[in-house]
């Protein structure tokens, strides 16, 4: 192992001389290369998928968004996972021919190829993965009601499941054609695919329900059909290790589910957790503050509260890489996690909103080993406010930008569950 390299910068004042030292972490395994399928990554830091208004609202890549991705790639992260691109969306009503959803080609974001070029041209060898996800649906695997929605959800028919599979396959093929280095299937946090995987949300009695193998069937069919078109193009998945719901995926059932996902042909798993329905439980049961979103815990200043999905990963025994997201805040702690061998890559979202240059800062030894992000979730308030404006913009760190808006955000977070829960 190489020794840390010390670089000294000197500052002189009239009264005193101050020596500022930085200690490079280039010897850390966290900053060594790694592989996902046939894809080489220059380090083990990943930007996890983060809300992007150009995808969900403008359906067009703007210069503002492209500059953000350029800044992220220059900031030293080894791989960027984009905000989710919808591959289908339910229409207001079925057509005479029976068509009920718009597919990826009808939802395609204008200028998507520019996004790939911006990252690849940064000169930092950064990789870019397109996350693909579902649009809004009035149907689910099973008709489980939500405490946050007045909509009545009907069970998906077998033909509708077939249509959804085709849309995901089309999305994977299109992302390869657009030049992305791979795709990530979003199957966490209450997305339609996460509901297929969950024993709480999926109560079907057919080939898509009951056993873990059957609940993974929809993923297996998406991947196997896509492989015929894209070959060994990397296909990743983001999935829940826990739903935080009684009867759902948990620390005991997750290993078997993850094994089925590996058998489905997935190249890497990003481990996350939480469905929003869990927020009607009490804080004592859950162990975290009841604010949106349940995958993004607050009050995690103490190291023992950070990297909060690690205990679920430690029970896995898989032959594919694991990406750990959720409360990763201290570079020295993350180095220990990587060296333990259960986690291959570390994913960050909120910290990179605050500090796009965080990987470089950590590598070069500038500043504290912790993030500037304090995990306050004011940025999530910012995400919810923007959709109500005519021109939603980028998500920013509200705590950094405006103290008064940060206080407003914290009040909103504290009241969200009570204000959005439907009466019994």
Backbone torsions as a table, in degrees:
resi	resn	phi	psi	omega
1	UNK	NA	135.8	180.0
2	UNK	-75.4	159.8	-179.4
3	UNK	-91.5	149.2	178.2
4	UNK	-59.0	141.9	-178.2
5	UNK	-97.7	124.9	-179.6
6	UNK	-97.8	132.7	176.2
7	UNK	-123.6	124.7	-177.8
8	UNK	-109.3	134.1	173.0
9	UNK	-117.0	134.7	-175.6
10	UNK	-108.4	137.2	174.8
11	UNK	-122.7	131.0	-178.3
12	UNK	-117.2	131.4	173.4
13	UNK	-118.8	175.8	-179.3
14	UNK	-65.9	-32.4	-172.8
15	UNK	-101.0	-27.0	-174.3
16	UNK	-152.8	165.9	178.1
17	UNK	-121.4	125.0	-175.8
18	UNK	-114.4	129.6	177.5
19	UNK	-103.0	120.4	177.0
20	UNK	-103.3	126.1	-178.5
21	UNK	-116.1	143.0	170.1
22	UNK	-123.1	140.0	-179.8
23	UNK	-117.5	114.0	-178.2
24	UNK	-63.5	143.5	175.0
25	UNK	-107.7	27.0	-179.3
26	UNK	-60.6	-19.6	179.0
27	UNK	-83.2	-9.3	-179.3
28	UNK	-67.0	141.8	175.1
29	UNK	-64.0	-28.0	178.0
30	UNK	-55.8	-29.0	-178.2
31	UNK	-103.8	16.5	174.1
32	UNK	-92.6	162.9	-179.3
33	UNK	-72.7	159.7	177.9
34	UNK	-152.3	168.5	-177.2
35	UNK	-126.0	143.9	168.0
36	UNK	-126.2	107.7	-172.8
37	UNK	60.8	-127.7	178.6
38	UNK	-93.1	10.9	-174.8
39	UNK	-99.9	125.8	177.3
40	UNK	-95.2	132.6	176.8
41	UNK	-113.4	135.7	-176.1
42	UNK	-70.2	-20.2	174.3
43	UNK	-153.5	-176.5	-171.2
44	UNK	-108.3	23.1	176.6
45	UNK	-105.5	128.5	-173.6
46	UNK	-123.6	134.8	170.3
47	UNK	-83.6	113.0	178.5
48	UNK	-70.6	154.9	-178.1
49	UNK	-54.3	132.3	-176.5
50	UNK	-133.6	141.3	-175.4
51	UNK	-48.3	136.3	-176.1
52	UNK	-135.2	111.6	-176.2
53	UNK	-64.8	-25.2	-179.0
54	UNK	-67.7	-24.2	-179.8
55	UNK	-85.2	-52.1	-170.1
56	UNK	-83.5	-23.8	-173.5
57	UNK	-121.2	-45.6	-175.2
58	UNK	-89.1	-22.2	-177.6
59	UNK	51.4	35.2	-179.9
60	UNK	-156.5	134.2	177.2
61	UNK	-72.7	121.3	179.5
62	UNK	-100.1	161.7	177.2
63	UNK	-61.4	-33.9	179.1
64	UNK	-60.2	-45.6	-179.7
65	UNK	-70.5	-42.5	179.1
66	UNK	-60.6	-38.3	177.7
67	UNK	-65.3	-35.9	177.1
68	UNK	-62.3	-45.4	-179.5
69	UNK	-68.1	-34.5	175.2
70	UNK	-62.8	-44.1	-179.8
71	UNK	-63.6	-40.9	178.1
72	UNK	-62.7	-45.0	-178.7
73	UNK	-66.3	-38.0	177.4
74	UNK	-71.5	-21.1	-178.5
75	UNK	-74.3	-7.0	171.0
76	UNK	104.2	1.4	177.4
77	UNK	-68.8	143.8	-176.6
78	UNK	-78.2	-28.1	-178.8
79	UNK	-151.1	139.6	176.4
80	UNK	-112.4	128.8	169.8
81	UNK	-102.8	124.8	-174.4
82	UNK	-70.8	167.4	165.0
83	UNK	-61.2	159.1	-171.5
84	UNK	-70.9	128.1	172.6
85	UNK	-92.6	119.7	178.4
86	UNK	-69.4	135.9	178.3
87	UNK	-101.0	-11.4	172.6
88	UNK	-157.6	159.8	178.6
89	UNK	-152.4	135.7	-177.4
90	UNK	-70.1	137.4	177.4
91	UNK	-79.4	162.7	179.4
92	UNK	-61.3	-38.2	177.3
93	UNK	-153.4	154.4	-179.9
94	UNK	-67.7	149.0	174.8
95	UNK	-81.0	171.8	179.0
96	UNK	-61.8	-29.2	-179.9
97	UNK	-81.2	-3.9	179.2
98	UNK	96.5	0.4	179.0
99	UNK	-67.6	131.9	-174.5
100	UNK	-126.7	-10.3	178.9
101	UNK	-134.0	150.5	168.2
102	UNK	-84.0	142.8	-178.7
103	UNK	-101.6	-177.3	-173.8
104	UNK	-59.6	-41.2	-177.6
105	UNK	-62.7	-29.9	178.7
106	UNK	-82.9	-16.4	-179.0
107	UNK	-108.1	2.6	-172.4
108	UNK	-57.5	136.6	179.1
109	UNK	-80.9	127.0	-179.7
110	UNK	-65.7	132.3	177.8
111	UNK	83.1	18.8	-177.5
112	UNK	-61.1	-32.5	179.3
113	UNK	-64.8	-29.2	178.5
114	UNK	-62.8	-33.9	-179.7
115	UNK	-62.1	-45.0	178.6
116	UNK	-62.2	-45.2	-177.2
117	UNK	-63.8	-38.1	179.8
118	UNK	-60.8	-44.3	-178.9
119	UNK	-71.3	-45.1	-177.4
120	UNK	-68.4	-25.0	-177.9
121	UNK	-90.7	3.3	-177.0
122	UNK	-71.5	-19.1	-179.2
123	UNK	80.4	9.7	-177.2
124	UNK	-104.8	4.0	179.5
125	UNK	62.5	27.3	179.5
126	UNK	-77.4	141.2	178.1
127	UNK	-100.2	153.7	179.0
128	UNK	-131.3	127.1	-178.3
129	UNK	-113.6	132.8	178.3
130	UNK	-90.7	119.7	173.2
131	UNK	-81.9	135.4	177.3
132	UNK	-120.1	142.8	-174.3
133	UNK	-150.2	177.2	179.5
134	UNK	-87.1	160.2	170.0
135	UNK	-93.5	-169.9	-178.5
136	UNK	-71.1	136.2	179.7
137	UNK	-132.6	146.8	171.7
138	UNK	-95.3	15.5	179.9
139	UNK	-131.9	156.0	179.3
140	UNK	-144.7	169.9	177.5
141	UNK	-53.2	-42.5	176.9
142	UNK	-135.7	156.5	-174.1
143	UNK	-83.6	66.5	176.8
144	UNK	-91.5	124.9	-178.0
145	UNK	-75.8	158.6	179.1
146	UNK	-113.0	138.8	177.0
147	UNK	-71.1	-5.8	-177.2
148	UNK	-114.2	9.9	-176.5
149	UNK	-143.3	136.8	175.9
150	UNK	-83.8	-9.8	-178.1
151	UNK	-67.6	143.4	174.5
152	UNK	-96.5	116.9	-176.0
153	UNK	-93.6	128.7	178.0
154	UNK	-97.1	156.7	177.8
155	UNK	-71.0	140.9	175.9
156	UNK	-67.4	141.0	174.2
157	UNK	-82.7	165.3	178.3
158	UNK	-61.8	-37.7	178.6
159	UNK	-67.0	-37.6	177.7
160	UNK	-66.6	-38.0	175.6
161	UNK	-62.0	-41.0	177.3
162	UNK	-60.9	-41.9	178.7
163	UNK	-63.5	-40.9	179.6
164	UNK	-64.0	-43.4	177.8
165	UNK	-57.9	-45.9	180.0
166	UNK	-60.6	-38.1	179.8
167	UNK	-65.7	-41.3	177.3
168	UNK	-64.5	-40.9	178.6
169	UNK	-62.6	-44.0	178.0
170	UNK	-61.2	-40.2	179.5
171	UNK	-64.3	-42.6	179.2
172	UNK	-62.4	-46.7	-179.8
173	UNK	-62.7	-41.1	-178.0
174	UNK	-67.1	-35.3	179.1
175	UNK	-68.7	-34.6	174.4
176	UNK	-65.2	-43.2	179.6
177	UNK	-64.1	-30.2	179.9
178	UNK	-76.7	-10.2	175.8
179	UNK	101.5	4.2	178.4
180	UNK	-64.9	156.7	-178.8
181	UNK	-84.0	-6.9	179.6
182	UNK	168.7	179.4	176.6
183	UNK	-128.8	155.6	170.4
184	UNK	-122.9	124.6	176.0
185	UNK	-82.7	123.3	-179.4
186	UNK	-84.2	109.5	-179.7
187	UNK	-131.4	45.5	-179.7
188	UNK	-135.1	168.4	165.3
189	UNK	66.2	18.8	178.7
190	UNK	99.3	5.4	172.6
191	UNK	-61.6	164.5	-176.2
192	UNK	-60.1	-37.8	-179.6
193	UNK	-72.1	-33.8	176.8
194	UNK	-64.8	-29.9	179.5
195	UNK	-74.3	-30.7	172.6
196	UNK	-65.5	-39.4	-176.6
197	UNK	-73.7	-25.5	-172.8
198	UNK	-83.0	129.4	175.7
199	UNK	-71.0	-17.5	174.0
200	UNK	-75.9	-46.8	-173.0
201	UNK	-88.5	-21.3	-177.6
202	UNK	-107.8	104.1	-179.9
203	UNK	-119.1	29.5	-179.8
204	UNK	-70.4	152.6	177.0
205	UNK	-109.7	15.3	-178.1
206	UNK	-108.2	-158.0	-174.7
207	UNK	-70.4	-9.2	179.4
208	UNK	-105.9	12.2	-177.6
209	UNK	-139.9	-179.2	176.5
210	UNK	77.2	-81.8	-174.5
211	UNK	-80.7	157.2	175.1
212	UNK	-55.6	-39.9	179.4
213	UNK	-61.1	-42.7	179.2
214	UNK	-69.5	-37.9	179.8
215	UNK	-67.2	-26.7	177.5
216	UNK	-86.3	-8.2	-174.5
217	UNK	-53.0	-42.0	-177.4
218	UNK	-63.0	-37.5	175.9
219	UNK	-67.1	-43.7	-178.7
220	UNK	-60.5	-40.6	-179.2
221	UNK	-72.2	-37.6	175.9
222	UNK	-60.0	-49.0	-175.7
223	UNK	-67.5	-45.3	-176.2
224	UNK	-65.2	-38.7	178.6
225	UNK	-71.3	-38.2	179.5
226	UNK	-65.7	-37.5	-178.0
227	UNK	-59.0	-32.4	179.1
228	UNK	-65.0	-23.8	-177.3
229	UNK	-101.0	-32.5	-172.0
230	UNK	-116.7	-1.0	178.1
231	UNK	61.7	-129.5	-176.0
232	UNK	-91.3	19.0	173.0
233	UNK	-51.7	126.2	-174.5
234	UNK	-60.1	128.8	176.1
235	UNK	-122.6	113.0	-179.4
236	UNK	-104.9	169.8	174.9
237	UNK	-140.6	146.3	169.9
238	UNK	-110.7	124.2	-174.6
239	UNK	-142.3	160.3	178.8
240	UNK	-79.3	134.1	167.8
241	UNK	-91.1	-18.0	174.5
242	UNK	-151.4	140.5	173.6
243	UNK	-91.3	-12.2	-171.6
244	UNK	59.9	29.2	-179.8
245	UNK	-128.4	138.1	177.7
246	UNK	-62.9	125.6	-178.5
247	UNK	92.2	-2.5	-179.9
248	UNK	-99.4	-170.7	176.4
249	UNK	-59.9	136.3	179.4
250	UNK	-147.4	-173.3	-174.2
251	UNK	-61.7	-26.7	-178.7
252	UNK	-86.4	-34.5	-176.6
253	UNK	-93.3	-17.2	-177.3
254	UNK	-60.6	-43.1	-177.7
255	UNK	-56.3	-42.3	179.3
256	UNK	-67.2	-39.9	178.7
257	UNK	-63.9	-43.6	179.3
258	UNK	-63.7	-35.9	178.1
259	UNK	-64.0	-40.1	177.0
260	UNK	-65.2	-36.8	177.0
261	UNK	-64.1	-42.6	176.9
262	UNK	-60.3	-44.1	-180.0
263	UNK	-64.8	-23.3	179.3
264	UNK	-72.6	-10.3	177.6
265	UNK	100.7	14.1	177.7
266	UNK	-71.9	144.2	-176.5
267	UNK	-89.9	-24.2	178.9
268	UNK	-163.8	150.6	179.0
269	UNK	-116.5	124.7	167.9
270	UNK	-92.7	120.7	-173.1
271	UNK	-94.4	117.5	176.8
272	UNK	-132.2	-162.1	-179.6
273	UNK	-172.8	163.7	172.9
274	UNK	101.9	131.3	165.3
275	UNK	-115.5	144.8	-172.1
276	UNK	-62.7	-24.4	177.6
277	UNK	-57.2	-26.6	-177.3
278	UNK	-65.9	-17.4	-176.1
279	UNK	-69.2	-9.4	175.4
280	UNK	-86.7	-5.4	171.6
281	UNK	-77.2	171.4	-178.3
282	UNK	-92.0	158.4	-175.4
283	UNK	-62.6	-33.2	-180.0
284	UNK	-63.8	-41.4	179.0
285	UNK	-68.4	-42.9	-174.6
286	UNK	-78.9	-35.5	-179.0
287	UNK	87.3	11.1	176.4
288	UNK	-149.5	161.2	-177.6
289	UNK	-62.2	138.7	-176.2
290	UNK	-84.8	77.7	176.0
291	UNK	-133.1	154.3	174.7
292	UNK	-70.7	140.3	-2.4
293	UNK	-105.7	153.6	-175.5
294	UNK	-65.2	-17.0	176.1
295	UNK	-80.6	-11.0	-174.4
296	UNK	-117.4	86.0	-175.5
297	UNK	-71.2	148.0	173.7
298	UNK	-107.9	176.1	178.6
299	UNK	54.8	51.9	-178.0
300	UNK	-119.8	38.2	179.0
301	UNK	-65.1	-35.4	179.0
302	UNK	-74.9	136.4	-178.0
303	UNK	-54.3	-33.7	-177.7
304	UNK	-68.9	-15.6	177.7
305	UNK	-96.3	-4.4	-178.3
306	UNK	-88.9	170.5	-179.9
307	UNK	44.5	54.3	-166.6
308	UNK	-76.3	-6.6	173.5
309	UNK	-98.4	3.3	-177.3
310	UNK	-60.2	-40.0	-176.4
311	UNK	-62.8	-26.1	177.9
312	UNK	-76.3	-35.8	-179.7
313	UNK	-70.5	-33.8	-175.9
314	UNK	-62.9	-17.7	179.1
315	UNK	-90.4	-3.5	-176.6
316	UNK	-84.7	150.9	172.3
317	UNK	-140.1	86.0	-173.9
318	UNK	-123.0	162.9	178.5
319	UNK	-103.5	9.3	178.4
320	UNK	-117.5	157.2	-177.4
321	UNK	-64.2	147.1	175.8
322	UNK	-112.8	130.5	175.5
323	UNK	-108.1	122.9	-177.8
324	UNK	-102.1	121.3	175.2
325	UNK	-116.1	165.1	173.9
326	UNK	105.8	93.8	172.2
327	UNK	72.5	29.6	177.3
328	UNK	-84.4	110.2	-168.1
329	UNK	-130.5	-13.2	-174.6
330	UNK	-128.8	120.0	-173.1
331	UNK	-63.1	-35.4	-179.8
332	UNK	-70.5	-38.2	174.9
333	UNK	-65.2	-40.3	180.0
334	UNK	-66.3	-35.6	175.9
335	UNK	-62.2	-41.4	177.9
336	UNK	-63.1	-41.0	179.3
337	UNK	-62.4	-45.8	179.3
338	UNK	-61.9	-42.1	-177.0
339	UNK	-70.2	-20.9	177.2
340	UNK	-69.5	-21.8	171.9
341	UNK	92.8	-4.2	179.2
342	UNK	-87.7	-22.0	-178.7
343	UNK	-119.1	135.6	-178.1
344	UNK	-101.5	-31.3	-178.1
345	UNK	-140.5	150.8	179.3
346	UNK	-112.8	127.8	-179.3
347	UNK	-108.5	143.8	-178.6
348	UNK	-133.4	143.1	173.8
349	UNK	-127.3	-73.0	-177.7
350	UNK	-54.8	-42.5	-179.9
351	UNK	-60.2	-31.3	-178.8
352	UNK	-83.1	-14.4	168.3
353	UNK	-68.4	-42.3	-179.8
354	UNK	-75.6	-42.6	-174.6
355	UNK	-134.0	86.1	177.0
356	UNK	-59.6	-23.6	-177.8
357	UNK	-92.9	11.1	-175.0
358	UNK	-55.4	-46.0	179.5
359	UNK	-57.8	-43.0	176.9
360	UNK	-63.2	-42.0	-179.4
361	UNK	-62.2	-45.5	178.3
362	UNK	-62.5	-46.0	-178.7
363	UNK	-59.7	-43.9	-176.2
364	UNK	-82.1	-7.6	178.0
365	UNK	77.2	25.0	179.5
366	UNK	-86.0	132.8	175.5
367	UNK	73.3	-160.5	-175.8
368	UNK	-77.7	157.4	176.1
369	UNK	-73.3	-10.2	178.4
370	UNK	-94.9	166.1	178.2
371	UNK	-79.8	157.5	169.9
372	UNK	-72.7	-26.4	176.7
373	UNK	-59.5	129.6	179.9
374	UNK	-103.8	9.7	176.0
375	UNK	58.8	43.2	-177.4
376	UNK	-87.6	-16.3	-179.6
377	UNK	69.3	13.5	174.3
378	UNK	-63.8	-26.3	176.4
379	UNK	-65.8	-28.1	177.8
380	UNK	-71.5	-37.9	171.1
381	UNK	-57.3	-44.1	178.8
382	UNK	-58.5	-38.6	178.3
383	UNK	-64.2	-39.1	-177.1
384	UNK	-77.6	-27.9	178.5
385	UNK	-72.6	-42.5	-175.4
386	UNK	-56.7	-41.6	-178.5
387	UNK	-60.2	-18.8	179.5
388	UNK	-85.4	-5.1	179.8
389	UNK	-98.2	154.1	-178.7
390	UNK	-61.0	-33.4	-177.6
391	UNK	-126.6	78.4	-179.5
392	UNK	-59.4	136.4	-178.1
393	UNK	-110.2	-164.4	-178.3
394	UNK	-71.9	151.9	173.0
395	UNK	-76.1	129.7	179.9
396	UNK	-123.1	167.6	176.0
397	UNK	-79.4	102.6	-177.9
398	UNK	-63.6	-38.1	179.8
399	UNK	-58.5	-36.5	179.7
400	UNK	-79.1	-37.9	-172.1
401	UNK	-79.9	-38.0	-172.1
402	UNK	-154.6	114.8	179.7
403	UNK	-66.2	-38.4	-179.0
404	UNK	-68.0	-40.2	177.5
405	UNK	-68.1	-33.3	175.8
406	UNK	-61.8	-43.6	178.4
407	UNK	-64.1	-39.1	177.0
408	UNK	-63.6	-40.8	179.4
409	UNK	-62.7	-41.1	-179.5
410	UNK	-66.7	-36.0	175.8
411	UNK	-65.4	-40.4	178.8
412	UNK	-64.2	-43.3	179.1
413	UNK	-61.2	-42.8	-178.3
414	UNK	-66.9	-27.0	-176.8
415	UNK	-99.9	-6.6	-169.7
416	UNK	-59.5	-50.1	-174.6
417	UNK	-60.7	-47.1	-178.4
418	UNK	-62.7	-40.2	-175.9
419	UNK	-76.4	-23.5	-175.4
420	UNK	-105.1	-6.4	179.5
421	UNK	-80.8	131.2	179.8
422	UNK	-72.1	146.9	175.9
423	UNK	-66.9	146.9	178.9
424	UNK	-67.8	NA	NA
